[in-house]
Amino acid sequence: MILRNYRVSFALGVVTALGCTAALIATSARAVDVTNIVIKDFKFSPESLTVKAGSTVTWVNTDDEPHNVVSDAGLFRSGGFDTNETFAHKFDKPGTYHITCSIHPRMTATIVVE
């Protein structure tokens, strides 16, 4: 009887561990879909980013000056956003996207969507 209870407990432990692992993997997969680019000291950081198609990239302005985010291909153009404000764009199609702040044109970044 004790051996049988041990087997049941062990089997439930394995099922629980597998369920937790699956939940962790699913959570990790979702986390990759949202990526932040920080604007600080008149720079995009990181300046180069690779994401999967369907990912959302969010720019967070931590400077004391307004910035915007413009795709050179005309895919999107944010309005100016101030300190602690954000702009987000979902990249659905693979490709290489060059980004600039049209207010401060020396600020550039590249996003590669796979």
C-alpha positions in Angstrom: 0.0 0.0 0.0 2.8 2.4 0.9 4.6 1.6 -2.4 1.4 2.3 -4.4 0.8 5.7 -2.7 4.4 6.6 -3.4 3.9 5.8 -7.1 0.7 7.9 -7.2 2.5 10.8 -5.4 5.5 10.5 -7.7 3.2 10.5 -10.8 1.3 13.5 -9.6 4.6 15.3 -8.9 5.8 14.6 -12.4 2.5 15.8 -13.9 2.7 19.0 -11.8 6.3 19.6 -12.8 5.5 19.2 -16.4 2.6 21.5 -16.2 4.7 24.2 -14.5 7.4 23.8 -17.1 4.8 24.2 -19.9 3.4 27.3 -18.3 6.9 28.7 -17.9 7.7 28.0 -21.6 4.4 29.6 -22.7 5.1 32.7 -20.5 8.6 33.0 -22.0 7.3 32.8 -25.5 4.9 35.6 -24.9 7.6 37.8 -23.3 9.6 37.7 -26.5 6.7 39.3 -28.4 7.0 42.6 -26.6 10.3 44.5 -26.7 11.3 47.9 -25.4 13.7 50.4 -26.9 14.7 53.1 -24.4 15.4 56.6 -25.6 18.1 58.1 -23.3 20.7 60.8 -23.9 19.4 61.4 -27.5 20.0 57.7 -28.5 17.8 54.6 -29.1 19.0 51.7 -27.0 19.5 49.2 -28.4 20.4 50.8 -31.7 19.9 47.4 -33.4 17.2 44.9 -32.5 16.1 41.6 -34.0 12.5 40.4 -33.3 10.1 37.8 -34.7 7.3 38.8 -37.0 4.2 39.7 -34.9 6.3 41.3 -32.2 5.4 44.7 -30.7 8.3 47.1 -30.2 7.7 49.9 -27.6 9.8 53.0 -27.5 10.1 54.6 -24.0 11.2 58.2 -23.8 13.4 58.8 -20.7 14.9 62.0 -21.9 13.8 65.4 -20.8 13.1 66.3 -24.4 10.3 65.2 -26.8 11.2 62.6 -29.4 9.3 60.8 -32.2 9.8 57.5 -34.1 9.7 57.5 -37.9 10.1 54.5 -40.2 12.1 55.5 -43.3 9.8 53.3 -45.4 6.7 55.2 -44.3 5.4 52.3 -42.3 4.6 54.5 -39.3 5.3 57.9 -37.8 4.6 58.7 -34.2 3.7 62.1 -32.9 6.1 63.7 -30.5 6.1 62.0 -27.1 7.6 63.5 -23.9 9.3 62.2 -20.8 8.0 58.8 -19.7 5.6 58.5 -22.6 5.7 55.6 -25.1 5.0 54.7 -28.6 4.4 51.1 -29.8 4.3 49.4 -33.2 3.6 45.8 -34.1 5.9 44.5 -36.8 3.9 41.9 -38.8 6.1 41.4 -41.9 9.8 40.3 -42.0 12.3 42.8 -43.2 14.8 45.4 -42.1 13.4 48.7 -40.9 15.4 51.8 -40.4 14.1 54.2 -37.7 14.9 57.8 -36.9 13.7 60.6 -34.7 12.9 63.3 -37.2 13.2 65.9 -34.4 16.8 64.8 -33.8 17.9 63.1 -37.1 21.2 61.8 -35.7 19.1 59.4 -33.6 18.8 56.2 -35.7 18.1 52.5 -35.1 17.6 49.4 -37.1 15.0 46.7 -36.5 15.3 43.4 -38.2 12.1 41.3 -38.3 12.5 37.6 -38.9 
